[in-house]
Amino acid sequence: MSAHEAAPLRGRHVRVVAAELWSIENNLSGANMDFEEFAGAVDSDDAFRGF
């Protein structure tokens, strides 16, 4: 993805409980999952708590 294509995605974020931070880091850095998969898995408090 070029910097131009990524520009609309800047500033997006996901809140995550500390116990699940490793999951996001490992899967994003290894390109196993995309940000959108984590963003779509937040709960009613808008926090990612795992799958």
DSSP file (Angstrom, degrees, kcal/mol; ACC not computed):
  #  RESIDUE AA STRUCTURE BP1 BP2  ACC     N-H-->O    O-->H-N    N-H-->O    O-->H-N    TCO  KAPPA ALPHA  PHI   PSI    X-CA   Y-CA   Z-CA
    1    1 A M              0   0    0      0, 0.0     2,-0.1     0, 0.0     0, 0.0   0.000 360.0 360.0 360.0 131.6    0.0    0.0    0.0
    2    2 A S     >  -     0   0    0      1,-0.1     4,-1.9     4,-0.0     5,-0.2  -0.356 360.0-109.2 -80.3 165.3    1.4    3.4   -0.9
    3    3 A A  H  > S+     0   0    0      1,-0.2     4,-1.1     2,-0.2    -1,-0.1   0.846 120.6  55.8 -62.3 -33.6    1.4    6.4    1.4
    4    4 A H  H  4 S+     0   0    0      1,-0.2     3,-0.3     2,-0.2    -1,-0.2   0.908 108.6  45.9 -65.7 -42.3   -1.3    8.0   -0.8
    5    5 A E  H  4 S+     0   0    0      1,-0.2    -2,-0.2     2,-0.1    -1,-0.2   0.832 113.0  51.0 -68.8 -32.4   -3.6    4.9   -0.4
    6    6 A A  H >X S+     0   0    0     -4,-1.9     3,-1.8     1,-0.2     4,-0.7   0.662  84.9  90.0 -80.1 -17.2   -3.0    4.8    3.3
    7    7 A A  G >< S+     0   0    0     -4,-1.1     3,-1.1    -3,-0.3    -1,-0.2   0.856  83.5  52.4 -52.3 -44.3   -3.8    8.5    3.9
    8    8 A P  G 34 S+     0   0    0      0, 0.0    -1,-0.3     0, 0.0    -2,-0.1   0.723 107.2  55.9 -66.5 -16.8   -7.5    8.0    4.5
    9    9 A L  G X4 S+     0   0    0     -3,-1.8     3,-1.7    -4,-0.2    -2,-0.2   0.621  80.1 113.1 -89.3 -13.4   -6.7    5.4    7.2
   10   10 A R  T << S+     0   0    0     -3,-1.1     3,-0.1    -4,-0.7    -3,-0.0  -0.288  75.2  27.3 -61.5 142.3   -4.5    7.6    9.3
   11   11 A G  T 3  S+     0   0    0      1,-0.3    -1,-0.2     0, 0.0     2,-0.2   0.335  86.1 131.8  89.1  -7.3   -5.8    8.4   12.7
   12   12 A R    <   +     0   0    0     -3,-1.7    -1,-0.3     2,-0.0     2,-0.3  -0.514  32.8 175.1 -75.6 147.9   -7.9    5.2   13.0
   13   13 A H        -     0   0    0     -2,-0.2     2,-0.4    -3,-0.1    -3,-0.0  -0.970  26.7-149.1-150.6 163.4   -7.5    3.4   16.2
   14   14 A V        -     0   0    0     -2,-0.3     2,-0.3    34,-0.0    33,-0.1  -0.998  18.9-136.1-134.6 130.4   -8.7    0.4   18.3
   15   15 A R  E     -a   47   0A   0     31,-0.7    33,-3.3    -2,-0.4     2,-0.4  -0.667  29.8-173.8 -81.1 144.0   -8.8    0.3   22.1
   16   16 A V  E     -a   48   0A   0     -2,-0.3     2,-0.2    31,-0.2    33,-0.2  -0.999  27.3-117.4-143.3 141.0   -7.5   -3.0   23.4
   17   17 A V    >   -     0   0    0     31,-2.0     3,-2.0    -2,-0.4     4,-0.5  -0.522  35.7-115.9 -72.8 147.1   -7.3   -4.6   26.8
   18   18 A A  G >  S+     0   0    0      1,-0.3     3,-1.2     2,-0.2     4,-0.4   0.832 111.8  62.0 -55.5 -37.2   -3.7   -5.3   27.9
   19   19 A A  G 3  S+     0   0    0      1,-0.2    -1,-0.3     2,-0.1     4,-0.1   0.693 109.1  42.2 -65.7 -18.0   -4.1   -9.0   27.9
   20   20 A E  G X> S+     0   0    0     -3,-2.0     4,-1.3    28,-0.2     3,-0.5   0.381  83.7  96.3-109.1   1.8   -4.9   -9.0   24.1
   21   21 A L  H <> S+     0   0    0     -3,-1.2     4,-2.4    -4,-0.5     5,-0.2   0.879  80.0  58.7 -60.3 -38.2   -2.3   -6.5   22.9
   22   22 A W  H 3> S+     0   0    0     -4,-0.4     4,-2.8     1,-0.2     5,-0.3   0.867 101.2  56.9 -58.1 -37.2    0.1   -9.3   22.0
   23   23 A S  H <> S+     0   0    0     -3,-0.5     4,-2.0     2,-0.2    -1,-0.2   0.918 109.6  43.0 -63.3 -44.8   -2.5  -10.7   19.6
   24   24 A I  H  X S+     0   0    0     -4,-1.3     4,-2.5     2,-0.2     5,-0.3   0.946 115.9  48.1 -66.7 -47.7   -2.8   -7.5   17.6
   25   25 A E  H  X S+     0   0    0     -4,-2.4     4,-2.4     1,-0.2     5,-0.3   0.932 114.4  45.2 -60.0 -47.8    0.9   -6.9   17.5
   26   26 A N  H  X S+     0   0    0     -4,-2.8     4,-1.6    -5,-0.2     6,-0.2   0.909 116.4  44.5 -64.8 -42.9    1.8  -10.4   16.4
   27   27 A N  H  <>S+     0   0    0     -4,-2.0     5,-2.0    -5,-0.3     6,-1.5   0.848 116.6  44.6 -75.4 -33.8   -0.9  -10.7   13.8
   28   28 A L  H ><5S+     0   0    0     -4,-2.5     3,-1.1    -5,-0.2    -2,-0.2   0.924 114.9  47.1 -74.1 -44.0   -0.3   -7.2   12.3
   29   29 A S  H 3<5S+     0   0    0     -4,-2.4    -2,-0.2    -5,-0.3    -1,-0.2   0.827 115.8  45.8 -68.5 -29.6    3.5   -7.5   12.2
   30   30 A G  T 3<5S-     0   0    0     -4,-1.6    -1,-0.3    -5,-0.3    -2,-0.2   0.415 108.9-125.7 -89.3   1.2    3.3  -11.0   10.7
   31   31 A A  T < 5S+     0   0    0     -3,-1.1    -3,-0.2    -4,-0.1    -4,-0.1   0.786  72.2 129.1  58.0  30.7    0.7   -9.8    8.1
   32   32 A N  S   <S+     0   0    0     -5,-2.0     2,-0.3    -6,-0.2    -4,-0.2   0.794  74.2  16.9 -79.6 -30.3   -1.7  -12.6    9.3
   33   33 A M  S    S-     0   0    0     -6,-1.5     2,-0.2    -9,-0.1    -2,-0.1  -0.920  76.0-121.7-139.5 161.6   -4.6  -10.2    9.8
   34   34 A D    >>  -     0   0    0     -2,-0.3     4,-1.0     1,-0.1     3,-1.0  -0.675  29.3-111.6-102.5 160.1   -5.6   -6.7    8.8
   35   35 A F  H >> S+     0   0    0      1,-0.3     4,-2.7    -2,-0.2     3,-0.6   0.875 115.2  63.1 -54.5 -40.3   -6.5   -3.8   11.0
   36   36 A E  H 3> S+     0   0    0      1,-0.2     4,-2.0     2,-0.2    -1,-0.3   0.807  96.0  58.5 -59.8 -30.9  -10.1   -3.9    9.9
   37   37 A E  H <4 S+     0   0    0     -3,-1.0     4,-0.2     2,-0.2    -1,-0.2   0.894 111.2  40.9 -66.6 -39.1  -10.4   -7.4   11.4
   38   38 A F  H X< S+     0   0    0     -4,-1.0     3,-1.3    -3,-0.6    -2,-0.2   0.900 113.5  53.3 -73.6 -41.3   -9.5   -6.1   14.8
   39   39 A A  H >< S+     0   0    0     -4,-2.7     3,-0.8     1,-0.3    -2,-0.2   0.842 108.2  51.7 -62.2 -32.7  -11.6   -3.0   14.4
   40   40 A G  T 3< S+     0   0    0     -4,-2.0    -1,-0.3    -5,-0.2    -2,-0.2   0.545 102.5  61.3 -80.5  -6.6  -14.6   -5.1   13.5
   41   41 A A  T <  S+     0   0    0     -3,-1.3     8,-0.5    -4,-0.2    -1,-0.2   0.146  73.4 124.8-107.6  19.2  -14.2   -7.2   16.6
   42   42 A V  B <   -B   48   0A   0     -3,-0.8     6,-0.2     6,-0.2   -26,-0.1  -0.432  54.1-129.5 -76.3 155.2  -14.7   -4.5   19.2
   43   43 A D    >   -     0   0    0      4,-2.1     3,-2.2    -2,-0.1    -1,-0.1  -0.139  41.1 -75.5 -92.2-168.9  -17.3   -5.0   21.9
   44   44 A S  T 3  S+     0   0    0      1,-0.3    -2,-0.1     2,-0.1    -1,-0.0   0.693 132.9  56.4 -65.5 -18.2  -20.0   -2.6   23.1
   45   45 A D  T 3  S-     0   0    0      2,-0.2    -1,-0.3     0, 0.0     3,-0.1   0.298 117.5-114.4 -91.4   8.3  -17.4   -0.6   25.0
   46   46 A D  S <  S+     0   0    0     -3,-2.2   -31,-0.7     1,-0.2     2,-0.4   0.828  77.2 125.1  60.2  35.1  -15.5   -0.2   21.7
   47   47 A A  E     -a   15   0A   0    -33,-0.1    -4,-2.1    -6,-0.1     2,-0.5  -0.971  63.5-125.5-124.2 140.0  -12.6   -2.2   23.0
   48   48 A F  E     +aB  16  42A   0    -33,-3.3   -31,-2.0    -2,-0.4   -28,-0.2  -0.739  32.5 168.2 -82.1 124.2  -11.0   -5.3   21.5
   49   49 A R        -     0   0    0     -2,-0.5     2,-0.1    -8,-0.5    -1,-0.1   0.180  55.7 -82.1-121.8  13.7  -11.0   -8.1   24.1
   50   50 A G              0   0    0     -9,-0.2    -1,-0.5     1,-0.1   -30,-0.0  -0.366 360.0 360.0 108.5 170.8  -10.1  -11.0   21.9
   51   51 A F              0   0    0     -2,-0.1    -1,-0.1    -3,-0.1    -3,-0.0   0.412 360.0 360.0 -94.5 360.0  -11.9  -13.3   19.5
